[in-house]
């Protein structure tokens, strides 16, 4: 059975994100907070649903990225190993 562990917020990460027109890599960022427009109603509500990750760049600039746009998080500098199975066409097809 896999263990459930928290992300180490003292480390810096590379965040891979997708927008409708481009893929982005936010390099060497620190995850600062989860931000949301909705107040938490109870202890079981997840703030990440509909929320944003607040990240901080090396130069101290902060930005908020919608969590739904992230598709991979790696410790900064690590080189993930993967194999491309299909490449999407620009029109959204395969």
DORO-950665 format. One record per atom (N, C-alpha, C): x, y, z. Coordinates in steps of 0.1 Angstrom, whole numbers, padded with zeros to 4 digits, always signed. Each point is the difference from the previous one (the first is absolute). Layout:
XYZ ...
END
This chain:
+0008-0012+0000 -0008+0012+0000 +0009+0012+0000 -0003+0010-0008 +0007+0013-0001 -0002+0008+0012 +0011+0007+0005 -0002+0009+0011 -0005+0014-0004 -0007+0006+0008 -0005+0014-0002 +0010+0009+0007 +0006+0009-0007 +0010+0009+0006 -0003+0014-0005 +0003+0010+0009 -0001+0014-0004 +0011+0005-0008 -0002+0009-0009 +0010+0007-0008 +0009+0008+0010 +0013-0002-0002 +0009+0008+0009 +0001+0014-0005 -0006+0009+0008 -0001+0014-0004 +0013+0008+0002 +0010-0007+0006 +0013+0007+0002 +0009-0002-0013 -0004-0008-0009 +0007-0003-0012 -0005+0009-0012 +0008+0001-0010 -0004+0007-0012 -0003-0010-0011 -0010+0004-0009 -0005-0010-0010 +0000+0007-0014 -0001-0009-0010 -0003+0004-0013 -0014-0004-0003 -0009+0009-0004 -0014-0002-0002 -0003+0000-0015 -0005-0010-0006 -0004-0001-0014 -0015+0002-0001 -0003+0011-0008 -0014+0004-0001 -0004+0001-0014 -0013-0002-0003 -0005+0001-0013 -0011+0011-0001 +0000+0008-0010 -0010+0010-0003 -0006-0004-0014 -0011+0006-0004 -0006-0004-0013 +0010+0002-0012 +0009+0010+0002 +0009+0003-0012 +0014-0004+0002 +0004-0004+0013 +0015-0003+0002 +0002-0009+0012 +0011-0006+0001 +0005-0007+0012 +0010+0009+0006 +0000+0000+0013 +0009+0009+0008 +0008-0008+0010 +0012+0004+0003 +0008-0005+0011 +0004+0011+0009 -0005-0001+0013 +0004+0009+0010 +0011-0006+0008 +0012+0005-0002 +0012-0007+0005 +0004+0006+0014 +0005-0009+0008 +0006+0003+0013 -0009+0009+0008 -0013-0004+0002 -0010+0008+0007 -0002-0007+0014 -0005+0008+0009 -0004-0005+0013 -0015+0002+0001 -0006-0011+0005 -0015+0000+0002 -0002+0007+0013 -0008+0012+0000 -0002+0008+0011 -0013-0003+0007 -0011-0001-0008 -0013-0002+0006 -0010-0005-0010 -0011-0004+0005 -0012-0003-0009 -0010+0011+0002 -0004+0007-0010 -0009+0011+0001 -0013-0003-0007 -0011+0005+0006 -0013-0003-0005 -0009+0012+0002 -0011+0001-0007 -0009+0011+0002 -0011-0004+0009 -0001-0013+0004 -0011-0005+0008 +0006-0002+0015 -0007+0005+0010 +0004-0003+0013 -0002-0015+0003 +0008-0005+0008 -0001-0014+0004 -0012-0002+0009 -0009-0009-0003 -0012-0001+0008 +0001-0011+0011 +0009-0009-0002 +0002-0010+0010 +0014-0006-0001 +0004-0008+0009 +0014-0006+0000 +0002-0010-0011 -0010-0005-0007 +0001-0010-0010 +0000+0006-0014 -0003+0012-0002 +0000+0006-0013 +0014+0002-0005 +0003-0003-0013 +0013+0001-0006 +0001+0014-0006 +0010+0008+0004 +0002+0013-0005 +0005+0000-0015 +0006-0011-0004 +0006-0001-0013 -0010-0001-0011 -0012-0004+0003 -0011-0001-0010 -0004+0014-0003 +0002+0004-0013 -0003+0014-0004 +0010+0010+0004 +0011-0005+0006 +0010+0010+0006 +0012+0001-0009 +0010+0008+0005 +0012+0003-0007 +0012-0003+0010 +0011-0004-0006 +0012-0002+0007 +0008+0014-0001 +0003+0005+0011 +0009+0012+0000 +0014-0005+0000 +0008+0005-0010 +0014-0004-0001 +0009+0012+0000 +0012-0002+0004 +0010+0010+0001 +0012-0003-0008 +0004+0009-0009 +0012-0003-0009 +0012+0004+0008 +0012-0004-0005 +0013+0003+0006 +0002+0015+0004 -0006+0008-0009 +0002+0015+0002 -0010+0006+0010 -0008-0009+0006 -0010+0005+0010 -0014+0003-0006 -0001+0001-0013 -0013+0002-0007 -0010-0011+0003 -0012+0004+0004 -0010-0010+0003 -0011+0000-0011 -0006-0011-0002 -0011-0001-0010 -0009-0012+0004 -0012+0000-0005 -0009-0010+0004 -0004-0008-0013 +0002-0013+0001 -0003-0009-0012 -0012-0009+0004 -0009-0001-0009 -0012-0009+0003 +0005-0015+0000 -0003-0007+0010 +0005-0013+0002 -0004-0009-0012 -0012+0002-0006 -0005-0008-0010 +0009+0000-0013 +0009+0010-0001 +0009+0002-0011 +0013-0008+0001 +0003-0005+0013 +0012-0007+0002 -0001-0014-0004 +0010-0005-0006 +0000-0014-0004 +0012-0008+0006 +0010+0007+0005 +0012-0007+0006 +0007+0010+0010 +0004-0005+0011 +0009+0007+0009 +0012-0009+0003 +0012+0006-0001 +0012-0007+0002 +0009+0009+0010 +0008-0007+0008 +0010+0008+0007 +0009+0007-0010 +0003+0012+0004 +0008+0008-0010 +0013-0007-0004 +0002+0000-0013 +0013-0005-0005 -0001-0015-0004 -0011-0007+0005 -0001-0014-0004 -0004-0001-0014 +0004-0011-0007 -0004-0002-0014 -0009-0012-0001 -0014+0003-0001 -0009-0012+0000 +0002-0008-0012 -0001-0013+0002 +0001-0010-0012 -0015-0003-0004 -0002+0001-0013 -0013-0004-0005 +0001-0003-0015 -0011-0006-0005 +0000-0003-0014 -0013+0007-0006 +0001+0006-0011 -0011+0007-0007 -0008-0011-0007 -0012-0002+0003 -0009-0010-0007 -0007+0006-0012 -0005+0012+0001 -0007+0006-0011 +0003+0015+0000 +0000+0007-0011 +0001+0014-0001 -0013+0006-0005 -0005+0010+0008 -0013+0006-0004 +0003+0010-0012 -0010+0000-0009 +0001+0010-0011 -0004+0014+0006 +0003+0010-0007 -0003+0014+0004 -0015+0002+0001 -0008-0008-0007 -0015+0002+0000 -0007-0007+0011 +0008-0006+0009 -0006-0007+0011 -0002-0015-0002 +0002-0004-0013 -0001-0015-0003 +0012-0008+0002 +0000-0012-0003 +0011-0009+0002 +0007-0002-0014 
END
